[in-house]
Amino acid sequence: MYRGKHCFIMLNRYPYNNGHLMIVPYAHKSKISDLEQADWHELCDLIPICESAYHETYSVDGINVGINLGSAAGAGIAEHLHVHMVPRWQGDSNFMTVIAGERVIPEAFEESYKKLRTAILQQIKIK
């Protein structure tokens, strides 16, 4: 959805909720302490941009922001750290939208991409 100098923003292909995105440094590092300062700063600068995009696009009630460091912490790709941002709404069933082993997401992936990408690029222009 966005490519910066040190990081990029992408939708999670297996989202917990509509619009679940990840901010990913280009640097292939497993620990925050191994990132260059410029990588960490851009990653942190993109979090409030995505937060604003969520409020503008989805009228969220909350947002989960998290980094899972290491497989024991739940990292699916333990060797490449990234930040998850998951939009939340009151009563959204707390990630338990599973029926018969399939996650139910009421919005098409492409629609989430289009809406959030537009809002993120707008927020970057404002900054």
KOLKOLDREN-237602 format. One line per field, with one value per atom (N, C-alpha, C): chain; atom name; x, y, z. Coordinates in nm, 3 decimals, m for minus. Layout:
// KOLKOLDREN-237602
nunu <- [A  ...]
fise <- [CA  ...]
x <- [X  ...]
y <- [Y  ...]
z <- [Z  ...]
END
This chain:
// KOLKOLDREN-237602
nunu <- [A  A  A  A  A  A  A  A  A  A  A  A  A  A  A  A  A  A  A  A  A  A  A  A  A  A  A  A  A  A  A  A  A  A  A  A  A  A  A  A  A  A  A  A  A  A  A  A  A  A  A  A  A  A  A  A  A  A  A  A  A  A  A  A  A  A  A  A  A  A  A  A  A  A  A  A  A  A  A  A  A  A  A  A  A  A  A  A  A  A  A  A  A  A  A  A  A  A  A  A  A  A  A  A  A  A  A  A  A  A  A  A  A  A  A  A  A  A  A  A  A  A  A  A  A  A  A  A  A  A  A  A  A  A  A  A  A  A  A  A  A  A  A  A  A  A  A  A  A  A  A  A  A  A  A  A  A  A  A  A  A  A  A  A  A  A  A  A  A  A  A  A  A  A  A  A  A  A  A  A  A  A  A  A  A  A  A  A  A  A  A  A  A  A  A  A  A  A  A  A  A  A  A  A  A  A  A  A  A  A  A  A  A  A  A  A  A  A  A  A  A  A  A  A  A  A  A  A  A  A  A  A  A  A  A  A  A  A  A  A  A  A  A  A  A  A  A  A  A  A  A  A  A  A  A  A  A  A  A  A  A  A  A  A  A  A  A  A  A  A  A  A  A  A  A  A  A  A  A  A  A  A  A  A  A  A  A  A  A  A  A  A  A  A  A  A  A  A  A  A  A  A  A  A  A  A  A  A  A  A  A  A  A  A  A  A  A  A  A  A  A  A  A  A  A  A  A  A  A  A  A  A  A  A  A  A  A  A  A  A  A  A  A  A  A  A  A  A  A  A  A  A  A  A  A  A  A  A  A  A  A  A  A  A  A  A  A  A  A  A  A  A  A  A  A  A  A  A  A  A  A]
fise <- [N  CA  C  N  CA  C  N  CA  C  N  CA  C  N  CA  C  N  CA  C  N  CA  C  N  CA  C  N  CA  C  N  CA  C  N  CA  C  N  CA  C  N  CA  C  N  CA  C  N  CA  C  N  CA  C  N  CA  C  N  CA  C  N  CA  C  N  CA  C  N  CA  C  N  CA  C  N  CA  C  N  CA  C  N  CA  C  N  CA  C  N  CA  C  N  CA  C  N  CA  C  N  CA  C  N  CA  C  N  CA  C  N  CA  C  N  CA  C  N  CA  C  N  CA  C  N  CA  C  N  CA  C  N  CA  C  N  CA  C  N  CA  C  N  CA  C  N  CA  C  N  CA  C  N  CA  C  N  CA  C  N  CA  C  N  CA  C  N  CA  C  N  CA  C  N  CA  C  N  CA  C  N  CA  C  N  CA  C  N  CA  C  N  CA  C  N  CA  C  N  CA  C  N  CA  C  N  CA  C  N  CA  C  N  CA  C  N  CA  C  N  CA  C  N  CA  C  N  CA  C  N  CA  C  N  CA  C  N  CA  C  N  CA  C  N  CA  C  N  CA  C  N  CA  C  N  CA  C  N  CA  C  N  CA  C  N  CA  C  N  CA  C  N  CA  C  N  CA  C  N  CA  C  N  CA  C  N  CA  C  N  CA  C  N  CA  C  N  CA  C  N  CA  C  N  CA  C  N  CA  C  N  CA  C  N  CA  C  N  CA  C  N  CA  C  N  CA  C  N  CA  C  N  CA  C  N  CA  C  N  CA  C  N  CA  C  N  CA  C  N  CA  C  N  CA  C  N  CA  C  N  CA  C  N  CA  C  N  CA  C  N  CA  C  N  CA  C  N  CA  C  N  CA  C  N  CA  C  N  CA  C  N  CA  C  N  CA  C  N  CA  C  N  CA  C  N  CA  C  N  CA  C  N  CA  C  N  CA  C  N  CA  C  N  CA  C  N  CA  C  N  CA  C  N  CA  C  N  CA  C  N  CA  C]
x <- [0.082  0.000  0.085  0.205  0.295  0.438  0.528  0.671  0.746  0.805  0.887  1.034  1.121  1.265  1.317  1.261  1.310  1.206  1.079  0.970  0.860  0.775  0.657  0.536  0.418  0.292  0.219  0.170  0.096  m0.022  m0.124  m0.232  m0.186  m0.237  m0.212  m0.303  m0.246  m0.323  m0.419  m0.393  m0.479  m0.524  m0.612  m0.645  m0.731  m0.711  m0.800  m0.929  m0.920  m1.034  m1.010  m1.115  m1.098  m0.990  m0.900  m0.799  m0.678  m0.663  m0.546  m0.421  m0.335  m0.216  m0.088  0.023  0.154  0.248  0.330  0.436  0.566  0.638  0.752  0.877  0.985  1.111  1.168  1.237  1.305  1.417  1.481  1.592  1.539  1.605  1.565  1.626  1.554  1.604  1.498  1.543  1.448  1.431  1.519  1.512  1.511  1.433  1.428  1.568  1.642  1.777  1.874  1.840  1.926  1.893  1.780  1.742  1.829  1.858  1.922  1.823  1.873  1.786  1.688  1.734  1.646  1.531  1.558  1.453  1.348  1.393  1.303  1.221  1.286  1.216  1.106  1.136  1.031  0.918  0.950  0.848  0.756  0.813  0.734  0.656  0.711  0.641  0.519  0.521  0.409  0.290  0.314  0.205  0.094  0.124  0.013  m0.052  0.022  m0.037  m0.143  m0.112  m0.209  m0.325  m0.295  m0.401  m0.503  m0.454  m0.543  m0.622  m0.556  m0.624  m0.737  m0.716  m0.821  m0.941  m0.914  m1.024  m1.102  m1.030  m1.094  m1.173  m1.118  m1.175  m1.278  m1.249  m1.332  m1.406  m1.387  m1.451  m1.433  m1.309  m1.277  m1.306  m1.331  m1.346  m1.213  m1.123  m0.992  m0.901  m0.774  m0.675  m0.576  m0.552  m0.443  m0.317  m0.208  m0.078  0.018  0.086  0.173  0.287  0.391  0.507  0.529  0.529  0.558  0.703  0.789  0.931  0.961  0.996  1.028  0.908  0.932  0.821  0.747  0.813  0.746  0.646  0.667  0.576  0.464  0.465  0.359  0.397  0.524  0.566  0.555  0.478  0.465  0.590  0.657  0.784  0.884  0.936  1.018  1.146  1.197  1.325  1.312  1.190  1.171  1.062  1.106  1.008  0.921  0.801  0.703  0.600  0.529  0.426  0.289  0.205  0.067  m0.020  m0.114  m0.217  m0.351  m0.436  m0.565  m0.676  m0.763  m0.874  m0.974  m1.034  m1.129  m1.255  m1.367  m1.495  m1.558  m1.636  m1.708  m1.789  m1.776  m1.854  m1.805  m1.681  m1.633  m1.593  m1.621  m1.600  m1.453  m1.368  m1.231  m1.154  m1.151  m1.073  m1.133  m1.250  m1.306  m1.411  m1.380  m1.475  m1.455  m1.446  m1.416  m1.540  m1.575  m1.685  m1.632  m1.639  m1.594  m1.450  m1.365  m1.224  m1.192  m1.288  m1.265  m1.294  m1.206  m1.227  m1.327  m1.419  m1.522  m1.489  m1.454  m1.421  m1.522  m1.608  m1.716  m1.675  m1.551  m1.508  m1.400  m1.409  m1.309  m1.172  m1.069  m0.930  m0.898  m0.938  m0.909  m0.977  m1.097  m1.167  m1.098  m1.054  m0.977  m0.851  m0.782  m0.659  m0.685  m0.785  m0.813  m0.847  m0.935  m0.977  m0.861  m0.787  m0.677  m0.562  m0.529  m0.418  m0.446  m0.566  m0.604  m0.589  m0.639  m0.631  m0.487  m0.406  m0.265  m0.189  m0.206  m0.136  m0.181  m0.308  m0.358  m0.292  m0.279  m0.215  m0.067  m0.001  0.142  0.159  0.066  0.071  0.053  m0.033  m0.060  0.063  0.139  0.256  0.364]
y <- [m0.120  0.000  0.125  0.115  0.230  0.178  0.243  0.210  0.335  0.331  0.440  0.412  0.490  0.472  0.349  0.324  0.215  0.108  0.138  0.047  0.053  m0.050  m0.049  m0.092  m0.059  m0.095  m0.190  m0.300  m0.399  m0.451  m0.498  m0.567  m0.707  m0.757  m0.895  m0.983  m1.080  m1.168  m1.257  m1.277  m1.357  m1.271  m1.174  m1.072  m1.124  m1.063  m1.085  m1.007  m0.891  m0.803  m0.734  m0.674  m0.594  m0.490  m0.474  m0.369  m0.403  m0.527  m0.567  m0.547  m0.456  m0.428  m0.452  m0.449  m0.465  m0.357  m0.305  m0.212  m0.292  m0.300  m0.391  m0.316  m0.326  m0.268  m0.351  m0.286  m0.360  m0.444  m0.393  m0.466  m0.596  m0.703  m0.835  m0.860  m0.819  m0.830  m0.896  m0.970  m1.037  m0.964  m0.869  m0.796  m0.645  m0.574  m0.429  m0.370  m0.425  m0.373  m0.389  m0.471  m0.489  m0.392  m0.322  m0.227  m0.102  m0.047  0.084  0.187  0.296  0.399  0.455  0.474  0.529  0.433  0.302  0.202  0.210  0.213  0.219  0.348  0.460  0.589  0.591  0.543  0.543  0.449  0.332  0.239  0.307  0.374  0.444  0.561  0.630  0.742  0.696  0.573  0.522  0.477  0.448  0.401  0.506  0.632  0.730  0.762  0.747  0.766  0.659  0.535  0.427  0.443  0.488  0.513  0.614  0.724  0.826  0.770  0.689  0.628  0.536  0.461  0.376  0.459  0.566  0.650  0.711  0.756  0.818  0.716  0.600  0.501  0.409  0.364  0.261  0.306  0.429  0.477  0.374  0.340  0.236  0.283  0.187  0.214  0.195  0.122  0.095  0.032  0.018  m0.043  m0.123  m0.247  m0.322  m0.294  m0.259  m0.238  m0.332  m0.417  m0.513  m0.564  m0.607  m0.671  m0.802  m0.913  m1.043  m1.077  m1.074  m1.101  m1.246  m1.325  m1.466  m1.556  m1.680  m1.774  m1.803  m1.801  m1.825  m1.714  m1.596  m1.483  m1.479  m1.575  m1.582  m1.527  m1.493  m1.440  m1.549  m1.520  m1.614  m1.617  m1.502  m1.491  m1.436  m1.521  m1.480  m1.409  m1.439  m1.381  m1.243  m1.191  m1.058  m0.983  m0.896  m0.827  m0.734  m0.712  m0.623  m0.585  m0.476  m0.427  m0.461  m0.524  m0.550  m0.436  m0.393  m0.298  m0.358  m0.376  m0.441  m0.347  m0.302  m0.216  m0.296  m0.228  m0.295  m0.212  m0.280  m0.217  m0.282  m0.208  m0.266  m0.385  m0.497  m0.616  m0.691  m0.668  m0.737  m0.881  m0.935  m1.074  m1.110  m1.009  m1.031  m1.139  m1.129  m1.219  m1.358  m1.383  m1.517  m1.531  m1.482  m1.486  m1.611  m1.724  m1.846  m1.937  m1.981  m2.075  m2.190  m2.308  m2.428  m2.414  m2.353  m2.341  m2.229  m2.148  m2.038  m1.905  m1.810  m1.676  m1.603  m1.531  m1.459  m1.310  m1.257  m1.116  m1.059  m0.965  m0.920  m0.826  m0.786  m0.695  m0.763  m0.748  m0.807  m0.745  m0.827  m0.784  m0.663  m0.668  m0.560  m0.429  m0.438  m0.318  m0.256  m0.339  m0.289  m0.218  m0.281  m0.225  m0.087  m0.077  0.048  0.159  0.131  0.233  0.278  0.182  0.218  0.284  0.236  0.295  0.442  0.474  0.613  0.697  0.647  0.722  0.737  0.633  0.640  0.742  0.737  0.832  0.975  0.994  1.126  1.174  1.085  1.121  1.155  1.085  1.112  1.249  1.288  1.420  1.530  1.505  1.603  1.626  1.522  1.531  1.616]
z <- [0.000  0.000  0.000  0.056  0.059  0.071  m0.002  0.008  0.050  0.169  0.217  0.189  0.247  0.227  0.302  0.423  0.508  0.538  0.516  0.551  0.446  0.447  0.361  0.442  0.390  0.455  0.361  0.417  0.339  0.419  0.350  0.419  0.456  0.567  0.605  0.519  0.453  0.365  0.443  0.573  0.659  0.777  0.751  0.852  0.966  1.084  1.199  1.182  1.117  1.091  0.956  0.900  0.779  0.802  0.708  0.717  0.802  0.848  0.927  0.841  0.884  0.805  0.884  0.812  0.874  0.820  0.910  0.872  0.882  0.771  0.761  0.719  0.797  0.751  0.635  0.544  0.438  0.496  0.602  0.667  0.726  0.697  0.743  0.881  0.986  1.124  1.210  1.310  1.400  1.532  1.561  1.688  1.663  1.744  1.733  1.753  1.845  1.875  1.759  1.661  1.543  1.430  1.440  1.335  1.342  1.226  1.221  1.273  1.328  1.385  1.282  1.159  1.054  1.023  1.026  1.003  1.113  1.238  1.352  1.351  1.321  1.321  1.214  1.094  0.991  1.029  1.083  1.126  1.228  1.326  1.428  1.370  1.272  1.208  1.130  1.080  1.001  1.087  1.214  1.301  1.314  1.349  1.359  1.225  1.116  0.983  0.958  0.992  0.975  1.073  1.194  1.292  1.237  1.183  1.126  1.008  0.926  0.811  0.857  0.964  1.018  1.065  1.137  1.187  1.070  0.969  0.852  0.770  0.751  0.660  0.725  0.847  0.909  1.035  1.078  1.203  1.315  1.342  1.441  1.583  1.671  1.814  1.887  1.825  1.884  1.780  1.817  1.727  1.813  1.774  1.834  1.753  1.823  1.760  1.831  1.754  1.821  1.736  1.808  1.746  1.820  1.747  1.805  1.773  1.874  1.854  1.890  1.791  1.812  1.800  1.763  1.742  1.872  1.986  2.114  2.145  2.087  2.108  2.003  1.912  1.812  1.676  1.655  1.526  1.419  1.315  1.204  1.118  1.109  1.037  1.139  1.224  1.337  1.296  1.178  1.137  1.073  1.060  1.000  1.078  1.169  1.252  1.172  1.222  1.159  1.264  1.239  1.331  1.272  1.353  1.315  1.364  1.281  1.323  1.284  1.385  1.364  1.411  1.319  1.359  1.442  1.541  1.630  1.647  1.670  1.695  1.817  1.890  2.004  1.955  2.022  1.988  1.865  1.821  1.700  1.725  1.840  1.879  1.900  1.919  1.967  1.891  1.760  1.674  1.661  1.715  1.711  1.601  1.483  1.371  1.286  1.351  1.279  1.277  1.157  1.140  1.055  1.108  1.035  0.985  1.066  1.031  0.936  0.896  0.804  0.872  0.855  0.910  0.821  0.883  0.809  0.810  0.694  0.678  0.578  0.623  0.536  0.423  0.417  0.311  0.226  0.097  0.007  0.032  0.022  0.041  m0.046  m0.172  m0.266  m0.226  m0.169  m0.124  m0.003  0.090  0.205  0.157  0.063  0.007  m0.052  m0.136  m0.206  m0.107  m0.012  0.085  0.173  0.228  0.319  0.246  0.128  0.052  0.023  m0.018  m0.045  0.081  0.194  0.320  0.368  0.355  0.398  0.314  0.183  0.096  0.125  0.156  0.195  0.324  0.422  0.549  0.530  0.441  0.414  0.349  0.262  0.200  0.304  0.403  0.507  0.593  0.620  0.709  0.654]
END
